[in-house]
C-alpha cells in the first residue's frame, strides 16, 4: 500500500475554481475582453494566467500586473464570502488519516490559502502543506510534487497524487507519481488517460485506496 497521499487543493478539497474563473472573467470584461469557458479551460490546462489575454490587446506588462492585483483582490473577496465546502471532504480525510501521511500541494498563493482556511477543518489532517511559494515552477511542471517527495523523503513509487485537472495530472506524471483523478465539472473535458483511476467524487477515494 502507498505511504503518502498528495492532495491538490482547488477543486479537490475546496470549491474555489468557479470563483477564480469568475474573478478573471470580470476583470477582463472591464477592459473589453471576453473570457469564454473554452478559452479558460485551455489556459488552465497549460498552467498559464488568463490575464495574459490582455497582451493580445496591446496591454503592457506593467498594466497586466495592475490587472492581476485587481483580479487577486476580487478573488479574495469571493474567498471571504462564498461557501467553498465540498461535500464529503472531511469524512474522507478522517478515514484516510490513520493509514497515510498526507499533504496538500497547491498552486494557491499563501495569502489566498490562509483566507480559505481561516476557519477550517481540513488542514488539521495534513502533515505538510506546500503552497506556490514553496517551489520554483508551478504545475504542470513536476517541481511541486518533487518538492513534496523530497520533504517527506519518500520515493515516488510509494506516493499517490489526488488531482482534478489535466495540468495537475501532467505534474504528477512528470514526477513519476501515480495519480487518481476526482471528477470536477470545470475539468470534465480534460484528458485523464494517464491517470490510474478516475473517481466520480472524493467520497469514493477511501474505498479505492483501502480495499
C-alpha positions as YAML, in Angstrom:
chain: A
units: angstrom
residues:
- id: 1
  name: UNK
  ca: [0.00, 0.00, 0.00]
- id: 2
  name: UNK
  ca: [1.09, 3.56, -0.65]
- id: 3
  name: UNK
  ca: [2.59, 5.58, 2.21]
- id: 4
  name: UNK
  ca: [1.89, 9.19, 1.15]
- id: 5
  name: UNK
  ca: [-1.14, 10.98, -0.30]
- id: 6
  name: UNK
  ca: [-0.52, 14.30, -2.03]
- id: 7
  name: UNK
  ca: [-3.72, 16.27, -2.49]
- id: 8
  name: UNK
  ca: [-4.31, 19.03, -4.96]
- id: 9
  name: UNK
  ca: [-6.31, 21.77, -3.29]
- id: 10
  name: UNK
  ca: [-8.60, 23.83, -5.54]
- id: 11
  name: UNK
  ca: [-11.38, 21.67, -6.92]
- id: 12
  name: UNK
  ca: [-10.40, 18.63, -4.85]
- id: 13
  name: UNK
  ca: [-10.62, 19.82, -1.24]
- id: 14
  name: UNK
  ca: [-12.34, 23.21, -1.66]
- id: 15
  name: UNK
  ca: [-14.69, 24.61, -4.31]
- id: 16
  name: UNK
  ca: [-12.72, 27.66, -5.36]
- id: 17
  name: UNK
  ca: [-12.20, 27.21, -9.11]
- id: 18
  name: UNK
  ca: [-15.51, 28.72, -10.15]
- id: 19
  name: UNK
  ca: [-14.72, 31.87, -8.16]
- id: 20
  name: UNK
  ca: [-11.22, 32.18, -9.60]
- id: 21
  name: UNK
  ca: [-12.71, 31.90, -13.07]
- id: 22
  name: UNK
  ca: [-15.35, 34.48, -12.20]
- id: 23
  name: UNK
  ca: [-12.75, 36.95, -10.91]
- id: 24
  name: UNK
  ca: [-10.70, 36.59, -14.09]
- id: 25
  name: UNK
  ca: [-13.79, 36.91, -16.27]
- id: 26
  name: UNK
  ca: [-14.98, 40.07, -14.52]
- id: 27
  name: UNK
  ca: [-11.66, 41.89, -14.65]
- id: 28
  name: UNK
  ca: [-11.11, 41.06, -18.32]
- id: 29
  name: UNK
  ca: [-14.66, 42.13, -19.13]
- id: 30
  name: UNK
  ca: [-13.95, 45.51, -17.51]
- id: 31
  name: UNK
  ca: [-11.36, 46.16, -20.24]
- id: 32
  name: UNK
  ca: [-13.49, 44.77, -23.05]
- id: 33
  name: UNK
  ca: [-12.14, 41.22, -23.24]
- id: 34
  name: UNK
  ca: [-14.48, 38.23, -23.20]
- id: 35
  name: UNK
  ca: [-13.14, 35.14, -21.44]
- id: 36
  name: UNK
  ca: [-15.06, 32.12, -22.69]
- id: 37
  name: UNK
  ca: [-15.31, 28.86, -20.77]
- id: 38
  name: UNK
  ca: [-13.43, 27.09, -23.56]
- id: 39
  name: UNK
  ca: [-10.53, 29.55, -23.62]
- id: 40
  name: UNK
  ca: [-10.24, 29.46, -19.85]
- id: 41
  name: UNK
  ca: [-10.06, 25.65, -19.88]
- id: 42
  name: UNK
  ca: [-7.27, 25.79, -22.46]
- id: 43
  name: UNK
  ca: [-5.33, 28.30, -20.35]
- id: 44
  name: UNK
  ca: [-5.94, 26.26, -17.21]
- id: 45
  name: UNK
  ca: [-4.58, 23.03, -18.74]
- id: 46
  name: UNK
  ca: [-1.28, 24.71, -19.56]
- id: 47
  name: UNK
  ca: [-0.87, 26.48, -16.23]
- id: 48
  name: UNK
  ca: [-0.95, 30.00, -17.67]
- id: 49
  name: UNK
  ca: [-2.64, 33.17, -16.42]
- id: 50
  name: UNK
  ca: [-5.90, 34.34, -18.02]
- id: 51
  name: UNK
  ca: [-4.66, 37.90, -17.58]
- id: 52
  name: UNK
  ca: [-2.13, 37.23, -20.33]
- id: 53
  name: UNK
  ca: [-5.02, 37.59, -22.78]
- id: 54
  name: UNK
  ca: [-4.61, 41.33, -22.26]
- id: 55
  name: UNK
  ca: [-1.27, 41.09, -24.13]
- id: 56
  name: UNK
  ca: [-3.21, 40.22, -27.27]
- id: 57
  name: UNK
  ca: [-4.97, 43.57, -26.93]
- id: 58
  name: UNK
  ca: [-1.80, 45.59, -26.53]
- id: 59
  name: UNK
  ca: [-1.60, 45.88, -22.75]
- id: 60
  name: UNK
  ca: [1.91, 46.22, -21.33]
- id: 61
  name: UNK
  ca: [3.47, 44.00, -18.66]
- id: 62
  name: UNK
  ca: [3.05, 46.75, -16.05]
- id: 63
  name: UNK
  ca: [-0.61, 47.19, -16.97]
- id: 64
  name: UNK
  ca: [-1.14, 43.44, -16.71]
- id: 65
  name: UNK
  ca: [0.47, 43.45, -13.26]
- id: 66
  name: UNK
  ca: [-2.10, 46.05, -12.20]
- id: 67
  name: UNK
  ca: [-4.88, 43.87, -13.60]
- id: 68
  name: UNK
  ca: [-3.51, 40.91, -11.67]
- id: 69
  name: UNK
  ca: [-3.62, 42.90, -8.44]
- id: 70
  name: UNK
  ca: [-7.25, 43.83, -9.10]
- id: 71
  name: UNK
  ca: [-8.08, 40.22, -10.01]
- id: 72
  name: UNK
  ca: [-6.44, 38.92, -6.85]
- id: 73
  name: UNK
  ca: [-8.39, 41.36, -4.68]
- id: 74
  name: UNK
  ca: [-11.66, 40.33, -6.33]
- id: 75
  name: UNK
  ca: [-10.85, 36.66, -5.90]
- id: 76
  name: UNK
  ca: [-10.08, 37.17, -2.22]
- id: 77
  name: UNK
  ca: [-13.46, 38.82, -1.74]
- id: 78
  name: UNK
  ca: [-15.07, 35.69, -3.11]
- id: 79
  name: UNK
  ca: [-12.94, 33.52, -0.83]
- id: 80
  name: UNK
  ca: [-14.16, 35.51, 2.17]
- id: 81
  name: UNK
  ca: [-17.85, 35.48, 1.26]
- id: 82
  name: UNK
  ca: [-18.68, 32.28, -0.65]
- id: 83
  name: UNK
  ca: [-19.32, 28.73, 0.54]
- id: 84
  name: UNK
  ca: [-16.23, 26.77, -0.52]
- id: 85
  name: UNK
  ca: [-17.01, 23.42, 1.06]
- id: 86
  name: UNK
  ca: [-17.08, 20.23, -0.99]
- id: 87
  name: UNK
  ca: [-19.34, 17.53, 0.48]
- id: 88
  name: UNK
  ca: [-17.50, 14.54, 1.87]
- id: 89
  name: UNK
  ca: [-14.03, 16.03, 2.19]
- id: 90
  name: UNK
  ca: [-13.66, 15.93, 5.97]
- id: 91
  name: UNK
  ca: [-15.24, 12.47, 6.18]
- id: 92
  name: UNK
  ca: [-12.80, 11.21, 3.56]
- id: 93
  name: UNK
  ca: [-9.76, 12.68, 5.26]
- id: 94
  name: UNK
  ca: [-10.91, 11.25, 8.60]
- id: 95
  name: UNK
  ca: [-10.98, 7.76, 7.10]
- id: 96
  name: UNK
  ca: [-7.62, 8.10, 5.35]
- id: 97
  name: UNK
  ca: [-5.59, 9.76, 8.11]
- id: 98
  name: UNK
  ca: [-4.84, 6.57, 10.13]
- id: 99
  name: UNK
  ca: [-3.35, 4.89, 7.05]
- id: 100
  name: UNK
  ca: [-1.27, 7.53, 5.26]
- id: 101
  name: UNK
  ca: [0.95, 10.55, 5.57]
- id: 102
  name: UNK
  ca: [-0.95, 13.36, 3.85]
- id: 103
  name: UNK
  ca: [-0.10, 16.74, 2.36]
- id: 104
  name: UNK
  ca: [-1.62, 19.47, 0.25]
- id: 105
  name: UNK
  ca: [0.32, 20.51, -2.87]
- id: 106
  name: UNK
  ca: [-1.28, 23.58, -4.38]
- id: 107
  name: UNK
  ca: [-0.64, 26.46, -6.76]
- id: 108
  name: UNK
  ca: [-2.61, 28.70, -4.40]
- id: 109
  name: UNK
  ca: [-0.80, 31.75, -3.12]
- id: 110
  name: UNK
  ca: [-0.11, 31.55, 0.63]
- id: 111
  name: UNK
  ca: [-2.30, 34.60, 1.33]
- id: 112
  name: UNK
  ca: [-5.24, 33.03, -0.50]
- id: 113
  name: UNK
  ca: [-4.69, 29.71, 1.25]
- id: 114
  name: UNK
  ca: [-4.73, 31.48, 4.62]
- id: 115
  name: UNK
  ca: [-8.07, 33.14, 3.83]
- id: 116
  name: UNK
  ca: [-9.64, 29.86, 2.72]
- id: 117
  name: UNK
  ca: [-8.53, 28.02, 5.86]
- id: 118
  name: UNK
  ca: [-9.02, 30.73, 8.44]
- id: 119
  name: UNK
  ca: [-11.90, 28.75, 9.91]
- id: 120
  name: UNK
  ca: [-11.34, 25.28, 8.59]
- id: 121
  name: UNK
  ca: [-11.34, 21.60, 9.43]
- id: 122
  name: UNK
  ca: [-9.17, 20.36, 6.54]
- id: 123
  name: UNK
  ca: [-5.58, 21.36, 7.31]
- id: 124
  name: UNK
  ca: [-5.56, 19.56, 10.67]
- id: 125
  name: UNK
  ca: [-5.43, 16.28, 8.77]
- id: 126
  name: UNK
  ca: [-2.33, 17.28, 6.82]
- id: 127
  name: UNK
  ca: [1.25, 16.57, 7.82]
- id: 128
  name: UNK
  ca: [2.57, 19.28, 5.49]
- id: 129
  name: UNK
  ca: [1.30, 21.99, 3.16]
- id: 130
  name: UNK
  ca: [3.03, 23.25, 0.02]
- id: 131
  name: UNK
  ca: [1.75, 26.50, -1.50]
- id: 132
  name: UNK
  ca: [3.04, 28.44, -4.51]
- id: 133
  name: UNK
  ca: [5.97, 29.93, -2.57]
- id: 134
  name: UNK
  ca: [7.48, 26.52, -1.79]
- id: 135
  name: UNK
  ca: [8.70, 25.62, -5.30]
- id: 136
  name: UNK
  ca: [10.05, 27.35, -8.41]
- id: 137
  name: UNK
  ca: [7.89, 26.08, -11.28]
- id: 138
  name: UNK
  ca: [4.14, 25.53, -10.99]
- id: 139
  name: UNK
  ca: [2.08, 22.65, -12.36]
- id: 140
  name: UNK
  ca: [2.23, 21.11, -14.98]
- id: 141
  name: UNK
  ca: [5.96, 21.08, -14.13]
- id: 142
  name: UNK
  ca: [6.86, 18.27, -11.70]
- id: 143
  name: UNK
  ca: [8.52, 20.65, -9.22]
- id: 144
  name: UNK
  ca: [5.61, 20.88, -6.72]
- id: 145
  name: UNK
  ca: [5.31, 17.13, -6.30]
- id: 146
  name: UNK
  ca: [9.06, 16.52, -6.38]
- id: 147
  name: UNK
  ca: [9.40, 19.07, -3.59]
- id: 148
  name: UNK
  ca: [6.83, 17.18, -1.53]
- id: 149
  name: UNK
  ca: [8.57, 13.83, -2.08]
- id: 150
  name: UNK
  ca: [11.89, 15.33, -1.06]
- id: 151
  name: UNK
  ca: [10.39, 16.85, 2.07]
- id: 152
  name: UNK
  ca: [8.93, 13.52, 3.20]
- id: 153
  name: UNK
  ca: [11.97, 11.54, 1.98]
- id: 154
  name: UNK
  ca: [9.60, 9.14, 0.24]
- id: 155
  name: UNK
  ca: [10.07, 7.54, -3.19]
- id: 156
  name: UNK
  ca: [7.63, 8.35, -5.99]
- id: 157
  name: UNK
  ca: [6.50, 4.71, -6.11]
- id: 158
  name: UNK
  ca: [5.27, 5.00, -2.50]
- id: 159
  name: UNK
  ca: [3.11, 8.08, -3.11]
- id: 160
  name: UNK
  ca: [-0.12, 8.84, -4.90]
- id: 161
  name: UNK
  ca: [-1.45, 12.19, -6.12]
- id: 162
  name: UNK
  ca: [-5.12, 13.21, -5.93]
- id: 163
  name: UNK
  ca: [-5.97, 15.72, -8.66]
- id: 164
  name: UNK
  ca: [-8.90, 17.08, -10.66]
- id: 165
  name: UNK
  ca: [-7.22, 18.64, -13.72]
- id: 166
  name: UNK
  ca: [-5.07, 17.64, -16.67]
- id: 167
  name: UNK
  ca: [-2.49, 20.19, -15.58]
- id: 168
  name: UNK
  ca: [-2.20, 18.53, -12.19]
- id: 169
  name: UNK
  ca: [-2.13, 15.07, -13.75]
- id: 170
  name: UNK
  ca: [0.74, 16.14, -16.00]
- id: 171
  name: UNK
  ca: [2.64, 17.41, -12.96]
- id: 172
  name: UNK
  ca: [2.21, 14.08, -11.18]
- id: 173
  name: UNK
  ca: [3.12, 12.02, -14.26]
- id: 174
  name: UNK
  ca: [6.19, 14.19, -14.86]
- id: 175
  name: UNK
  ca: [7.23, 13.42, -11.28]
- id: 176
  name: UNK
  ca: [6.64, 9.68, -11.90]
- id: 177
  name: UNK
  ca: [3.86, 9.52, -9.28]
- id: 178
  name: UNK
  ca: [0.62, 7.62, -9.78]
- id: 179
  name: UNK
  ca: [-2.39, 9.93, -9.95]
- id: 180
  name: UNK
  ca: [-6.07, 9.46, -9.15]
- id: 181
  name: UNK
  ca: [-8.48, 11.99, -10.63]
- id: 182
  name: UNK
  ca: [-11.60, 13.25, -8.85]
- id: 183
  name: UNK
  ca: [-14.12, 14.46, -11.40]
- id: 184
  name: UNK
  ca: [-14.87, 18.19, -11.43]
- id: 185
  name: UNK
  ca: [-17.32, 19.97, -13.75]
- id: 186
  name: UNK
  ca: [-14.64, 22.53, -14.58]
- id: 187
  name: UNK
  ca: [-12.30, 19.88, -15.95]
- id: 188
  name: UNK
  ca: [-14.79, 17.45, -17.49]
- id: 189
  name: UNK
  ca: [-13.21, 17.73, -20.95]
- id: 190
  name: UNK
  ca: [-9.60, 17.28, -19.82]
- id: 191
  name: UNK
  ca: [-7.53, 14.30, -20.92]
- id: 192
  name: UNK
  ca: [-7.19, 11.90, -17.99]
- id: 193
  name: UNK
  ca: [-5.90, 8.92, -19.95]
- id: 194
  name: UNK
  ca: [-2.68, 8.79, -17.91]
- id: 195
  name: UNK
  ca: [-4.47, 8.60, -14.54]
- id: 196
  name: UNK
  ca: [-4.53, 5.25, -12.77]
- id: 197
  name: UNK
  ca: [-8.18, 5.85, -11.82]
- id: 198
  name: UNK
  ca: [-10.92, 8.43, -12.30]
- id: 199
  name: UNK
  ca: [-13.48, 8.69, -9.49]
- id: 200
  name: UNK
  ca: [-16.82, 10.48, -9.52]
- id: 201
  name: UNK
  ca: [-16.33, 12.12, -6.13]
- id: 202
  name: UNK
  ca: [-13.95, 12.28, -3.20]
- id: 203
  name: UNK
  ca: [-16.18, 10.05, -1.07]
- id: 204
  name: UNK
  ca: [-15.14, 7.16, -3.36]
- id: 205
  name: UNK
  ca: [-11.47, 7.61, -2.51]
- id: 206
  name: UNK
  ca: [-11.20, 5.60, 0.75]
- id: 207
  name: UNK
  ca: [-12.79, 2.50, -0.79]
- id: 208
  name: UNK
  ca: [-10.45, 2.72, -3.76]
- id: 209
  name: UNK
  ca: [-7.30, 3.19, -1.67]
- id: 210
  name: UNK
  ca: [-8.05, 0.87, 1.23]
- id: 211
  name: UNK
  ca: [-9.75, -2.07, -0.46]
...
